[in-house]
Amino acid sequence: MNIVLLGAPGAGKGTQAANIVTEYDVAHISTGDILRAAVKAQTPLGVEAKSYMDAGGLVPDSVVIELVKERLQENDTEKGFILDGFPRTSTQAVALATELSELGRDIDIVIAVSVDPDVIVERLASRRLCRNCSYIGSASDTSCPVCHGEMYQRDDDRAETVRNRLEVYEKATTPLIEYYRGRDLLTEVDGDRPVEEVYASIKKLLDKLN
């Protein structure tokens, strides 16, 4: 089962992807995680990516595609995978189709999680992360409830940056949505509901594929 999960930053893709991975035992490929790891390691690609991420812009296709290409060739993707945060543009979608074709694979379904932009801004602007264990909390957390580490706000979670990220996402993703809709792969799910309800809708779609 090969899945593409779409949604604006803060739409809850990561949470839903984790649920899917647990239940269906597929590899979770998050470009956000891949990029942040590269930034933390200060690799050449990571340094280049950071300047775009801090400004709320999209990382260039050439950087993201190369990272995803390497990840798709790892052994744990053979049983299936879920792509979280990639592709973000129609150009990336075409590149992904080419890479998968060479590997003898296809995308089975594309799920778009839709959430009102104002809700997303409120969600992300109040999000805080632990510097020590990466626990994700809120502005009400004065310290990490897990390890008591320092909580901080990522630069790209500030309200003004989030709005810019959403504008960039919308502009880049509209052609992508149409690309997958034209190939009868796209299904949209209302993400402005409790996590459990959103996942129930996603699970119903995936169970039809088994």
C-alpha positions as CSV (number, residue, x, y, z in Angstrom):
1,M,0.0,0.0,0.0
2,N,1.7,3.2,-1.2
3,I,0.1,6.4,0.1
4,V,0.6,10.1,-0.5
5,L,-0.8,12.3,2.4
6,L,-1.3,15.9,1.5
7,G,-2.3,18.9,3.7
8,A,-1.0,22.4,4.7
9,P,1.5,22.8,7.4
10,G,-0.3,22.2,10.7
11,A,-3.2,20.2,9.1
12,G,-2.3,17.2,11.3
13,K,-0.7,15.0,8.6
14,G,2.0,13.8,11.0
15,T,-0.4,12.5,13.6
16,Q,-2.5,10.8,10.9
17,A,0.6,9.3,9.3
18,A,1.7,7.9,12.6
19,N,-1.7,6.2,13.0
20,I,-1.5,4.7,9.6
21,V,2.1,3.4,10.1
22,T,1.1,1.7,13.4
23,E,-2.0,0.0,11.9
24,Y,-0.8,-0.9,8.4
25,D,2.9,-1.4,9.1
26,V,4.1,0.8,6.2
27,A,7.2,3.0,6.2
28,H,6.7,6.6,7.2
29,I,8.6,9.0,4.9
30,S,8.3,12.5,6.3
31,T,10.2,15.2,4.3
32,G,10.0,17.4,7.3
33,D,11.9,14.9,9.4
34,I,14.4,14.2,6.7
35,L,15.0,18.0,6.1
36,R,15.3,18.8,9.9
37,A,17.8,15.9,10.3
38,A,19.9,17.3,7.4
39,V,19.7,20.8,9.0
40,K,20.7,19.5,12.4
41,A,23.6,17.5,10.9
42,Q,24.6,20.7,8.9
43,T,25.0,18.7,5.7
44,P,25.3,20.8,2.5
45,L,21.7,20.1,1.6
46,G,20.7,20.9,5.2
47,V,22.4,24.3,5.2
48,E,20.7,25.2,1.9
49,A,17.3,24.0,3.1
50,K,17.4,25.9,6.3
51,S,17.5,29.3,4.7
52,Y,14.2,28.5,2.9
53,M,12.6,26.9,5.9
54,D,13.3,29.8,8.2
55,A,11.7,32.2,5.7
56,G,8.6,30.0,5.4
57,G,9.4,29.2,1.7
58,L,9.5,25.8,0.0
59,V,12.8,24.0,-0.2
60,P,13.9,23.6,-3.9
61,D,12.6,20.5,-5.7
62,S,16.2,19.4,-6.5
63,V,17.0,19.1,-2.8
64,V,13.8,17.4,-1.7
65,I,13.6,15.0,-4.6
66,E,17.2,13.7,-4.0
67,L,16.5,13.1,-0.3
68,V,13.2,11.3,-1.0
69,K,14.8,9.2,-3.8
70,E,17.4,7.9,-1.3
71,R,14.7,7.1,1.3
72,L,12.5,5.1,-1.2
73,Q,15.4,2.7,-1.8
74,E,15.7,1.6,1.8
75,N,14.4,-1.9,2.7
76,D,11.6,-0.9,5.0
77,T,9.7,0.7,2.0
78,E,9.2,-2.6,0.3
79,K,6.0,-3.5,2.2
80,G,4.6,-0.1,1.4
81,F,5.0,3.6,2.5
82,I,3.3,6.8,3.3
83,L,4.7,10.0,2.0
84,D,4.0,12.9,4.4
85,G,4.9,16.3,3.0
86,F,5.9,15.2,-0.4
87,P,5.2,15.9,-3.2
88,R,4.3,19.6,-2.7
89,T,4.3,20.6,-6.4
90,S,3.2,19.0,-9.6
91,T,6.9,19.0,-10.7
92,Q,7.7,16.9,-7.6
93,A,4.7,14.6,-8.4
94,V,6.0,13.9,-11.9
95,A,9.5,13.3,-10.5
96,L,8.0,10.9,-7.9
97,A,6.1,9.0,-10.6
98,T,9.3,8.6,-12.6
99,E,11.3,7.3,-9.6
100,L,8.5,4.9,-8.6
101,S,8.2,3.6,-12.1
102,E,11.9,2.7,-12.1
103,L,11.3,0.8,-8.8
104,G,8.3,-1.0,-10.3
105,R,5.8,0.7,-7.9
106,D,2.7,3.0,-8.1
107,I,0.8,5.3,-5.8
108,D,-2.4,3.6,-4.6
109,I,-4.2,6.6,-3.1
110,V,-3.7,10.3,-2.4
111,I,-5.4,11.7,0.7
112,A,-5.7,15.5,1.2
113,V,-6.4,16.6,4.8
114,S,-8.2,20.0,4.5
115,V,-8.2,22.5,7.4
116,D,-9.3,26.2,7.6
117,P,-6.2,28.4,7.3
118,D,-7.1,30.4,10.5
119,V,-7.3,27.2,12.5
120,I,-3.8,26.2,11.3
121,V,-2.3,29.6,12.2
122,E,-3.7,29.3,15.7
123,R,-2.5,25.7,16.0
124,L,1.1,26.3,14.9
125,A,1.6,29.7,16.6
126,S,0.8,28.0,20.0
127,R,3.0,25.0,19.4
128,R,6.2,24.5,21.4
129,L,8.9,21.8,21.2
130,C,11.3,20.4,23.8
131,R,14.9,21.1,23.0
132,N,15.9,17.9,24.7
133,C,13.5,15.1,23.6
134,S,11.5,16.9,20.8
135,Y,8.1,16.5,22.7
136,I,5.5,18.6,21.0
137,G,3.4,20.7,23.4
138,S,1.7,24.1,23.6
139,A,2.4,27.6,24.9
140,S,1.0,26.6,28.2
141,D,3.9,24.2,28.8
142,T,6.5,26.1,30.8
143,S,8.7,23.0,30.7
144,C,8.6,19.6,29.0
145,P,6.2,17.3,30.9
146,V,8.2,14.3,29.7
147,C,11.8,15.2,30.5
148,H,11.5,18.7,32.1
149,G,13.6,20.2,29.3
150,E,13.3,23.7,27.8
151,M,10.3,24.3,25.6
152,Y,10.8,26.7,22.6
153,Q,9.0,28.0,19.5
154,R,10.4,27.1,16.1
155,D,11.1,30.1,13.9
156,D,8.8,28.7,11.2
157,D,5.9,28.4,13.7
158,R,5.6,32.1,14.4
159,A,2.2,33.5,13.2
160,E,3.6,35.8,10.5
161,T,5.8,33.0,9.1
162,V,2.9,30.5,9.3
163,R,0.7,32.7,7.2
164,N,3.5,33.1,4.6
165,R,3.9,29.3,4.6
166,L,0.2,28.8,3.9
167,E,0.2,31.3,1.1
168,V,3.2,29.6,-0.5
169,Y,1.7,26.1,0.1
170,E,-1.7,27.1,-1.5
171,K,0.0,28.6,-4.6
172,A,2.2,25.6,-5.1
173,T,-0.2,22.9,-4.2
174,T,-3.3,23.8,-6.2
175,P,-1.8,22.4,-9.5
176,L,-0.7,19.3,-7.5
177,I,-4.3,18.7,-6.3
178,E,-5.5,18.9,-9.8
179,Y,-2.7,16.7,-11.0
180,Y,-3.8,13.8,-8.7
181,R,-7.5,14.5,-9.2
182,G,-7.1,14.2,-12.9
183,R,-5.5,10.7,-12.3
184,D,-8.4,9.6,-10.1
185,L,-6.1,9.1,-7.1
186,L,-7.3,12.0,-4.9
187,T,-9.7,11.9,-2.0
188,E,-10.2,14.9,0.4
189,V,-10.8,14.5,4.1
190,D,-12.1,17.2,6.5
191,G,-9.3,17.7,9.0
192,D,-11.1,20.3,11.1
193,R,-12.4,17.6,13.4
194,P,-11.1,15.6,16.4
195,V,-8.1,13.4,15.5
196,E,-10.0,10.2,16.0
197,E,-12.8,11.2,13.6
198,V,-10.3,12.2,10.9
199,Y,-8.5,8.9,11.2
200,A,-11.7,7.0,11.1
201,S,-12.4,8.6,7.7
202,I,-8.9,7.8,6.5
203,K,-9.1,4.2,7.7
204,K,-12.3,3.6,5.9
205,L,-10.6,4.7,2.6
206,L,-7.5,2.5,3.2
207,D,-9.5,-0.6,4.2
208,K,-11.1,-0.5,0.8
209,L,-7.6,-0.9,-0.8
210,N,-6.9,-4.2,1.2
